[in-house]
């Protein structure tokens, strides 16, 4: 059989990528629905999110919001990996 230039384990890698893509798609659909319905209007206005406005300059630094996203994504990914490696 002719070589395709792909590694031998390419097909296995692609099969392992499938659940990750499905999980990511589900998360995006849920986040999109929540944003569309206005459920996420509190996001970005948490204590610790800095807003600095002077004249024509506006600076927004969402420390708390990004920390919250980081924690939620880490927990989600940890659970996802745990479920698929059992």
Secondary structure as UniProt FT lines:
FT   TURN            8..9
FT   HELIX           10..37
FT   TURN            38..44
FT   TURN            47..48
FT   STRAND          49..54
FT   TURN            55..56
FT   STRAND          57..62
FT   HELIX           63..84
//
